[in-house]
Amino acid sequence: MSNHTSTPAPHVLPLRLYLGVGAALLFLTVVTVVISQIPLGGWNLVVALAIAFIKALLVVSFFMHLYYDHKLYFIIFSIGVLTLSVFIVLTMFDTLERGAVYDIKARPINPKAAMYDKPIFQSQGDTTKASGFAAPTDSGAANHDSAGQAKPSGH
Amino acid sequence: MSDATSGHGHPAHLQHHFSDSEQQASAAKLGMWLFLLTEMLLFGGLFVAYSIYRAWNPEMFYEAHKQLNMQLGMINTFVLISSSVTMALAIRSMQLNNKKVTVRFLIATLLFAAVFLIIKYFEYHHKFELGQLPGKYYTFTGLQGSNPHIFFSIYFMMTGLHGIHVIGGMGLIGWMLYRTTRNQFSPAYYTPLELTGLYWHLVDLIWIFLFPLLYLIG
């Protein structure tokens, strides 16, 4: 048993470290804005996310002290990142590749939903209802599949 | 030692069910990290929604994102990063028993948070005026292409939930400011301040991803 009154001296990081990390974060923000103005096609997203991950790593390591703290906190944080990655990656496999297996037909989730009652896209004329997801009319409510955009764009 | 003792031979802040201050502090930090884990997953659901709808409507996302004011988003990123620095320095000052400086840095953090929300208010106000609103409330006519309301649904849900977290963080920082002025913290005990810092940095972290994903679609 340790002494009850023992209070370990806090681990104080140098002031220059905090200011340096802050400056690096501001600099990386400028970098990501500048690069976003250069058209790189699909690489824009990759670069933006890469810079965001570097910034996140700086915040977590130094502002949140994970670099110095007990490993347990790092493990908990990693579980979050890992779970989130699985969540996103598996969902994207499904949503991007589903068209290769089935013929996807988009249709209203709930044809009686209030949002299909009124024309919400006035730019496309009064008769057009929810764009892409044309709601079934009263007469043809049974045939959902004939109405609506075929599948996500990009296919 | 400067910290008060409660008469039982241990510091006043130490709960009876912990064997020492170090154990109490690490237990509190463990709980905070578990909470931050749930926060990551809460926002994670919205990031998944973002990924799906952007994958389905890449052109619409590109066109709709031009409606956001990139300059204001960038300024808000600077503001939030600065607030994270001041928060970290507030805790550092407490570690060095420099309470006056802690108070100043906490006030600075609060001010940065307020500036962030004010800028966000102007952005929201502009979009309300134009009718660039989520779902069925979307009445803006200046965007061609299908389903632009989806982008604004996601924009408002993500930045709105983040904004609520900023407001909550301001409440916590204000409380920490009060407790610091009441002399309730010392280099031996500043756990609530440290946990508030962790929360505040996570709010900053989420914005670090929201900014490029919403404002900088290439």
Interface residues (C-beta under 8 A of the other chain):
Chain A: M1 S2 N3 H4 T5 S6 T7 P8 A9 P10 H11 V12 L13 L15 Y18 L19 V21 G22 L25 L26 T29 T32 V33 S36 P39 L40 G41 W43 N44 L45 V47 A48 L49 I51 A52 K55 A56 V59 V60 F62 F63 M64 D69 H70 L72 Y73 I76 F77 I79 G80 V81 T83 L84 F87 I88 T91 M92 T95 L96 A114 M115 K118 I120 F121 Q122 S123 A130 S131 G132 F133 Q149 P152 S153 G154
Chain B: M1 D3 T5 G9 H10 P11 L14 S19 D20 S21 E22 S26 K29 L30 W33 L34 L36 L37 M40 L41 G44 G45 F47 V48 S51 I52 A55 W56 N57 P58 E59 M70 M74 T77 F78 I81 S82 S84 V85 M87 A88 L89 R92 Q95 L96 G135 K136 Y138 T139 T141 G142 L143 Q144 S146 N147 H149 P187 A188 Y189 Y190 G197 L198 H201 L202 D204 L205 I208 F209 F211 P212 L213 L216 I217 G218
